[in-house]
């Protein structure tokens, strides 16, 4: 018992002396990478959250304007933080993969509603009961969200859309029906199985300008892989205004982890401006 008490005393003395040797805390500040803005959408009849990243030079170089990257699934607990990290890294002067850019993450409320058009497939209807209002979401982007950002920040005409999965479905719908909204499209693992793959058969509106369109899919099963390749082939056949169409098969990625690698590859591919058909 005596030995045990001596051991406890020695342990206590060691703990106190060790804690006193720690570096004292001087101050604590929050680490932030952007701003969160809530706007009222009359089209969607609800408030929507936009997460905004501004490049480091935005506050100091007040004469400069910046391209804007719009990210679907852009909540802080979705893809906003890690995609913003790629944008920051890619725009470092010693990397020079993309220009310094503003990132706008569009946070979700009901992505199944916003990212899908009406489906005639009974299973789609049963599993996605709130689905079918993508036309409203697209109008929200074109008539409310993008004009809001252009009015509030110093932006150029170059706008890029990043999307995945159901987001890739609505991204493809935007590209087909209102391609003028964005100059660049990064479409990852698009859920083109929706409504018995009907979107693949839709006509595409003529592009009003040359675009860069990057399509990627991982090892995600026959339907996902086939429809992504069909999308690439359909777009590549059109060759609208010398637009650049790229396809990337990420054989070591799945539906859950394809986005990060795909976005990095897309930025790298866009910067090289060379074809990338490894499909």
TORKOL-4160 file (C-alpha; in steps of 0.2 Angstrom, whole numbers, padded with zeros to 4 digits, m for minus):
279
<pt num="1" X="0000" Y="0000" Z="0000"/>
<pt num="2" X="0014" Y="0012" Z="0005"/>
<pt num="3" X="0023" Y="0009" Z="m0012"/>
<pt num="4" X="0007" Y="0012" Z="m0021"/>
<pt num="5" X="0004" Y="0029" Z="m0013"/>
<pt num="6" X="0022" Y="0033" Z="m0017"/>
<pt num="7" X="0019" Y="0029" Z="m0035"/>
<pt num="8" X="0003" Y="0040" Z="m0036"/>
<pt num="9" X="0013" Y="0054" Z="m0028"/>
<pt num="10" X="0027" Y="0053" Z="m0041"/>
<pt num="11" X="0014" Y="0051" Z="m0055"/>
<pt num="12" X="0005" Y="0067" Z="m0049"/>
<pt num="13" X="0022" Y="0077" Z="m0048"/>
<pt num="14" X="0026" Y="0071" Z="m0065"/>
<pt num="15" X="0009" Y="0076" Z="m0072"/>
<pt num="16" X="0010" Y="0094" Z="m0065"/>
<pt num="17" X="0028" Y="0097" Z="m0070"/>
<pt num="18" X="0024" Y="0091" Z="m0088"/>
<pt num="19" X="0009" Y="0101" Z="m0089"/>
<pt num="20" X="0018" Y="0117" Z="m0084"/>
<pt num="21" X="0031" Y="0114" Z="m0098"/>
<pt num="22" X="0017" Y="0115" Z="m0112"/>
<pt num="23" X="0017" Y="0130" Z="m0123"/>
<pt num="24" X="0004" Y="0143" Z="m0116"/>
<pt num="25" X="m0011" Y="0147" Z="m0126"/>
<pt num="26" X="m0010" Y="0165" Z="m0132"/>
<pt num="27" X="m0026" Y="0167" Z="m0142"/>
<pt num="28" X="m0040" Y="0157" Z="m0151"/>
<pt num="29" X="m0048" Y="0163" Z="m0168"/>
<pt num="30" X="m0060" Y="0155" Z="m0180"/>
<pt num="31" X="m0053" Y="0148" Z="m0196"/>
<pt num="32" X="m0064" Y="0152" Z="m0210"/>
<pt num="33" X="m0063" Y="0149" Z="m0229"/>
<pt num="34" X="m0078" Y="0159" Z="m0235"/>
<pt num="35" X="m0095" Y="0166" Z="m0231"/>
<pt num="36" X="m0113" Y="0159" Z="m0230"/>
<pt num="37" X="m0126" Y="0170" Z="m0238"/>
<pt num="38" X="m0145" Y="0166" Z="m0237"/>
<pt num="39" X="m0156" Y="0173" Z="m0251"/>
<pt num="40" X="m0174" Y="0173" Z="m0254"/>
<pt num="41" X="m0180" Y="0163" Z="m0270"/>
<pt num="42" X="m0196" Y="0169" Z="m0277"/>
<pt num="43" X="m0195" Y="0155" Z="m0290"/>
<pt num="44" X="m0193" Y="0141" Z="m0278"/>
<pt num="45" X="m0203" Y="0150" Z="m0264"/>
<pt num="46" X="m0190" Y="0146" Z="m0251"/>
<pt num="47" X="m0174" Y="0153" Z="m0244"/>
<pt num="48" X="m0158" Y="0146" Z="m0251"/>
<pt num="49" X="m0140" Y="0146" Z="m0244"/>
<pt num="50" X="m0125" Y="0150" Z="m0254"/>
<pt num="51" X="m0107" Y="0146" Z="m0248"/>
<pt num="52" X="m0095" Y="0158" Z="m0255"/>
<pt num="53" X="m0076" Y="0157" Z="m0257"/>
<pt num="54" X="m0066" Y="0172" Z="m0263"/>
<pt num="55" X="m0048" Y="0170" Z="m0269"/>
<pt num="56" X="m0035" Y="0178" Z="m0258"/>
<pt num="57" X="m0032" Y="0193" Z="m0270"/>
<pt num="58" X="m0050" Y="0198" Z="m0271"/>
<pt num="59" X="m0049" Y="0211" Z="m0256"/>
<pt num="60" X="m0032" Y="0218" Z="m0262"/>
<pt num="61" X="m0033" Y="0218" Z="m0281"/>
<pt num="62" X="m0049" Y="0228" Z="m0282"/>
<pt num="63" X="m0048" Y="0231" Z="m0301"/>
<pt num="64" X="m0048" Y="0212" Z="m0305"/>
<pt num="65" X="m0063" Y="0202" Z="m0309"/>
<pt num="66" X="m0064" Y="0183" Z="m0307"/>
<pt num="67" X="m0072" Y="0168" Z="m0315"/>
<pt num="68" X="m0085" Y="0159" Z="m0305"/>
<pt num="69" X="m0086" Y="0140" Z="m0301"/>
<pt num="70" X="m0104" Y="0135" Z="m0296"/>
<pt num="71" X="m0105" Y="0119" Z="m0286"/>
<pt num="72" X="m0120" Y="0109" Z="m0284"/>
<pt num="73" X="m0121" Y="0099" Z="m0267"/>
<pt num="74" X="m0112" Y="0114" Z="m0261"/>
<pt num="75" X="m0116" Y="0113" Z="m0242"/>
<pt num="76" X="m0102" Y="0114" Z="m0229"/>
<pt num="77" X="m0105" Y="0096" Z="m0225"/>
<pt num="78" X="m0106" Y="0091" Z="m0243"/>
<pt num="79" X="m0093" Y="0096" Z="m0256"/>
<pt num="80" X="m0090" Y="0114" Z="m0253"/>
<pt num="81" X="m0074" Y="0113" Z="m0242"/>
<pt num="82" X="m0064" Y="0100" Z="m0252"/>
<pt num="83" X="m0068" Y="0107" Z="m0269"/>
<pt num="84" X="m0063" Y="0124" Z="m0263"/>
<pt num="85" X="m0047" Y="0117" Z="m0258"/>
<pt num="86" X="m0044" Y="0110" Z="m0275"/>
<pt num="87" X="m0048" Y="0127" Z="m0282"/>
<pt num="88" X="m0036" Y="0136" Z="m0270"/>
<pt num="89" X="m0022" Y="0124" Z="m0274"/>
<pt num="90" X="m0025" Y="0124" Z="m0293"/>
<pt num="91" X="m0023" Y="0143" Z="m0293"/>
<pt num="92" X="m0007" Y="0144" Z="m0283"/>
<pt num="93" X="0005" Y="0154" Z="m0294"/>
<pt num="94" X="0018" Y="0139" Z="m0294"/>
<pt num="95" X="0004" Y="0127" Z="m0300"/>
<pt num="96" X="m0005" Y="0139" Z="m0312"/>
<pt num="97" X="m0018" Y="0126" Z="m0316"/>
<pt num="98" X="m0033" Y="0137" Z="m0316"/>
<pt num="99" X="m0035" Y="0156" Z="m0313"/>
<pt num="100" X="m0040" Y="0162" Z="m0296"/>
<pt num="101" X="m0059" Y="0160" Z="m0295"/>
<pt num="102" X="m0074" Y="0163" Z="m0284"/>
<pt num="103" X="m0083" Y="0147" Z="m0279"/>
<pt num="104" X="m0101" Y="0147" Z="m0275"/>
<pt num="105" X="m0108" Y="0131" Z="m0266"/>
<pt num="106" X="m0127" Y="0129" Z="m0268"/>
<pt num="107" X="m0133" Y="0121" Z="m0252"/>
<pt num="108" X="m0147" Y="0108" Z="m0254"/>
<pt num="109" X="m0164" Y="0107" Z="m0246"/>
<pt num="110" X="m0171" Y="0093" Z="m0257"/>
<pt num="111" X="m0159" Y="0088" Z="m0270"/>
<pt num="112" X="m0171" Y="0074" Z="m0276"/>
<pt num="113" X="m0184" Y="0088" Z="m0280"/>
<pt num="114" X="m0172" Y="0100" Z="m0288"/>
<pt num="115" X="m0161" Y="0089" Z="m0298"/>
<pt num="116" X="m0174" Y="0078" Z="m0307"/>
<pt num="117" X="m0187" Y="0081" Z="m0321"/>
<pt num="118" X="m0203" Y="0072" Z="m0320"/>
<pt num="119" X="m0201" Y="0053" Z="m0323"/>
<pt num="120" X="m0213" Y="0041" Z="m0331"/>
<pt num="121" X="m0205" Y="0026" Z="m0322"/>
<pt num="122" X="m0216" Y="0020" Z="m0308"/>
<pt num="123" X="m0201" Y="0015" Z="m0297"/>
<pt num="124" X="m0193" Y="0032" Z="m0299"/>
<pt num="125" X="m0210" Y="0040" Z="m0293"/>
<pt num="126" X="m0211" Y="0028" Z="m0278"/>
<pt num="127" X="m0193" Y="0030" Z="m0272"/>
<pt num="128" X="m0192" Y="0049" Z="m0276"/>
<pt num="129" X="m0209" Y="0055" Z="m0271"/>
<pt num="130" X="m0204" Y="0074" Z="m0271"/>
<pt num="131" X="m0195" Y="0073" Z="m0288"/>
<pt num="132" X="m0198" Y="0082" Z="m0304"/>
<pt num="133" X="m0195" Y="0101" Z="m0302"/>
<pt num="134" X="m0178" Y="0103" Z="m0310"/>
<pt num="135" X="m0186" Y="0116" Z="m0322"/>
<pt num="136" X="m0189" Y="0127" Z="m0307"/>
<pt num="137" X="m0171" Y="0124" Z="m0300"/>
<pt num="138" X="m0163" Y="0129" Z="m0317"/>
<pt num="139" X="m0174" Y="0145" Z="m0317"/>
<pt num="140" X="m0168" Y="0149" Z="m0300"/>
<pt num="141" X="m0150" Y="0147" Z="m0306"/>
<pt num="142" X="m0152" Y="0157" Z="m0321"/>
<pt num="143" X="m0163" Y="0171" Z="m0315"/>
<pt num="144" X="m0159" Y="0173" Z="m0297"/>
<pt num="145" X="m0143" Y="0164" Z="m0290"/>
<pt num="146" X="m0131" Y="0169" Z="m0305"/>
<pt num="147" X="m0137" Y="0187" Z="m0306"/>
<pt num="148" X="m0136" Y="0189" Z="m0287"/>
<pt num="149" X="m0117" Y="0184" Z="m0288"/>
<pt num="150" X="m0114" Y="0194" Z="m0303"/>
<pt num="151" X="m0121" Y="0210" Z="m0294"/>
<pt num="152" X="m0113" Y="0207" Z="m0278"/>
<pt num="153" X="m0095" Y="0202" Z="m0283"/>
<pt num="154" X="m0083" Y="0206" Z="m0297"/>
<pt num="155" X="m0086" Y="0192" Z="m0309"/>
<pt num="156" X="m0081" Y="0188" Z="m0327"/>
<pt num="157" X="m0092" Y="0180" Z="m0340"/>
<pt num="158" X="m0083" Y="0163" Z="m0337"/>
<pt num="159" X="m0094" Y="0152" Z="m0327"/>
<pt num="160" X="m0091" Y="0133" Z="m0323"/>
<pt num="161" X="m0104" Y="0121" Z="m0316"/>
<pt num="162" X="m0098" Y="0106" Z="m0306"/>
<pt num="163" X="m0110" Y="0092" Z="m0302"/>
<pt num="164" X="m0111" Y="0074" Z="m0298"/>
<pt num="165" X="m0124" Y="0060" Z="m0297"/>
<pt num="166" X="m0142" Y="0067" Z="m0297"/>
<pt num="167" X="m0133" Y="0084" Z="m0299"/>
<pt num="168" X="m0125" Y="0077" Z="m0314"/>
<pt num="169" X="m0142" Y="0073" Z="m0321"/>
<pt num="170" X="m0148" Y="0091" Z="m0319"/>
<pt num="171" X="m0131" Y="0097" Z="m0325"/>
<pt num="172" X="m0134" Y="0087" Z="m0341"/>
<pt num="173" X="m0151" Y="0094" Z="m0343"/>
<pt num="174" X="m0144" Y="0112" Z="m0341"/>
<pt num="175" X="m0131" Y="0108" Z="m0354"/>
<pt num="176" X="m0145" Y="0101" Z="m0366"/>
<pt num="177" X="m0158" Y="0114" Z="m0364"/>
<pt num="178" X="m0150" Y="0130" Z="m0358"/>
<pt num="179" X="m0132" Y="0128" Z="m0362"/>
<pt num="180" X="m0129" Y="0147" Z="m0362"/>
<pt num="181" X="m0129" Y="0148" Z="m0343"/>
<pt num="182" X="m0112" Y="0141" Z="m0341"/>
<pt num="183" X="m0096" Y="0141" Z="m0351"/>
<pt num="184" X="m0088" Y="0125" Z="m0344"/>
<pt num="185" X="m0097" Y="0109" Z="m0337"/>
<pt num="186" X="m0089" Y="0096" Z="m0326"/>
<pt num="187" X="m0101" Y="0082" Z="m0325"/>
<pt num="188" X="m0097" Y="0067" Z="m0314"/>
<pt num="189" X="m0106" Y="0051" Z="m0312"/>
<pt num="190" X="m0122" Y="0058" Z="m0319"/>
<pt num="191" X="m0138" Y="0048" Z="m0315"/>
<pt num="192" X="m0144" Y="0046" Z="m0333"/>
<pt num="193" X="m0153" Y="0030" Z="m0328"/>
<pt num="194" X="m0167" Y="0042" Z="m0322"/>
<pt num="195" X="m0184" Y="0040" Z="m0332"/>
<pt num="196" X="m0177" Y="0025" Z="m0342"/>
<pt num="197" X="m0162" Y="0035" Z="m0348"/>
<pt num="198" X="m0174" Y="0047" Z="m0358"/>
<pt num="199" X="m0162" Y="0062" Z="m0357"/>
<pt num="200" X="m0149" Y="0054" Z="m0368"/>
<pt num="201" X="m0162" Y="0054" Z="m0382"/>
<pt num="202" X="m0166" Y="0072" Z="m0380"/>
<pt num="203" X="m0161" Y="0085" Z="m0393"/>
<pt num="204" X="m0147" Y="0098" Z="m0388"/>
<pt num="205" X="m0149" Y="0116" Z="m0390"/>
<pt num="206" X="m0136" Y="0124" Z="m0401"/>
<pt num="207" X="m0121" Y="0131" Z="m0391"/>
<pt num="208" X="m0120" Y="0150" Z="m0392"/>
<pt num="209" X="m0101" Y="0149" Z="m0388"/>
<pt num="210" X="m0087" Y="0136" Z="m0387"/>
<pt num="211" X="m0087" Y="0126" Z="m0371"/>
<pt num="212" X="m0076" Y="0114" Z="m0362"/>
<pt num="213" X="m0086" Y="0099" Z="m0356"/>
<pt num="214" X="m0078" Y="0086" Z="m0345"/>
<pt num="215" X="m0087" Y="0069" Z="m0341"/>
<pt num="216" X="m0081" Y="0057" Z="m0329"/>
<pt num="217" X="m0087" Y="0040" Z="m0321"/>
<pt num="218" X="m0079" Y="0028" Z="m0310"/>
<pt num="219" X="m0081" Y="0009" Z="m0308"/>
<pt num="220" X="m0100" Y="0011" Z="m0305"/>
<pt num="221" X="m0109" Y="m0003" Z="m0314"/>
<pt num="222" X="m0115" Y="m0006" Z="m0332"/>
<pt num="223" X="m0128" Y="0007" Z="m0333"/>
<pt num="224" X="m0119" Y="0022" Z="m0325"/>
<pt num="225" X="m0103" Y="0018" Z="m0335"/>
<pt num="226" X="m0113" Y="0015" Z="m0352"/>
<pt num="227" X="m0124" Y="0031" Z="m0350"/>
<pt num="228" X="m0109" Y="0042" Z="m0346"/>
<pt num="229" X="m0100" Y="0036" Z="m0361"/>
<pt num="230" X="m0115" Y="0038" Z="m0372"/>
<pt num="231" X="m0117" Y="0056" Z="m0366"/>
<pt num="232" X="m0099" Y="0059" Z="m0371"/>
<pt num="233" X="m0101" Y="0051" Z="m0388"/>
<pt num="234" X="m0117" Y="0061" Z="m0391"/>
<pt num="235" X="m0109" Y="0077" Z="m0387"/>
<pt num="236" X="m0093" Y="0073" Z="m0396"/>
<pt num="237" X="m0102" Y="0069" Z="m0412"/>
<pt num="238" X="m0110" Y="0087" Z="m0413"/>
<pt num="239" X="m0094" Y="0097" Z="m0412"/>
<pt num="240" X="m0103" Y="0113" Z="m0409"/>
<pt num="241" X="m0092" Y="0128" Z="m0412"/>
<pt num="242" X="m0076" Y="0119" Z="m0408"/>
<pt num="243" X="m0081" Y="0115" Z="m0391"/>
<pt num="244" X="m0069" Y="0103" Z="m0381"/>
<pt num="245" X="m0077" Y="0087" Z="m0375"/>
<pt num="246" X="m0067" Y="0076" Z="m0363"/>
<pt num="247" X="m0071" Y="0059" Z="m0355"/>
<pt num="248" X="m0062" Y="0051" Z="m0341"/>
<pt num="249" X="m0065" Y="0033" Z="m0334"/>
<pt num="250" X="m0059" Y="0033" Z="m0316"/>
<pt num="251" X="m0057" Y="0014" Z="m0314"/>
<pt num="252" X="m0050" Y="0015" Z="m0297"/>
<pt num="253" X="m0064" Y="0026" Z="m0290"/>
<pt num="254" X="m0082" Y="0022" Z="m0286"/>
<pt num="255" X="m0098" Y="0032" Z="m0285"/>
<pt num="256" X="m0094" Y="0038" Z="m0268"/>
<pt num="257" X="m0076" Y="0045" Z="m0271"/>
<pt num="258" X="m0075" Y="0049" Z="m0289"/>
<pt num="259" X="m0079" Y="0068" Z="m0288"/>
<pt num="260" X="m0063" Y="0074" Z="m0280"/>
<pt num="261" X="m0051" Y="0066" Z="m0292"/>
<pt num="262" X="m0063" Y="0070" Z="m0307"/>
<pt num="263" X="m0063" Y="0089" Z="m0302"/>
<pt num="264" X="m0044" Y="0089" Z="m0301"/>
<pt num="265" X="m0042" Y="0080" Z="m0317"/>
<pt num="266" X="m0055" Y="0092" Z="m0326"/>
<pt num="267" X="m0045" Y="0107" Z="m0320"/>
<pt num="268" X="m0029" Y="0099" Z="m0326"/>
<pt num="269" X="m0037" Y="0094" Z="m0343"/>
<pt num="270" X="m0045" Y="0111" Z="m0346"/>
<pt num="271" X="m0028" Y="0120" Z="m0343"/>
<pt num="272" X="m0020" Y="0108" Z="m0356"/>
<pt num="273" X="m0034" Y="0111" Z="m0368"/>
<pt num="274" X="m0030" Y="0095" Z="m0376"/>
<pt num="275" X="m0042" Y="0080" Z="m0380"/>
<pt num="276" X="m0044" Y="0067" Z="m0366"/>
<pt num="277" X="m0053" Y="0052" Z="m0372"/>
<pt num="278" X="m0048" Y="0037" Z="m0362"/>
<pt num="279" X="m0065" Y="0029" Z="m0363"/>
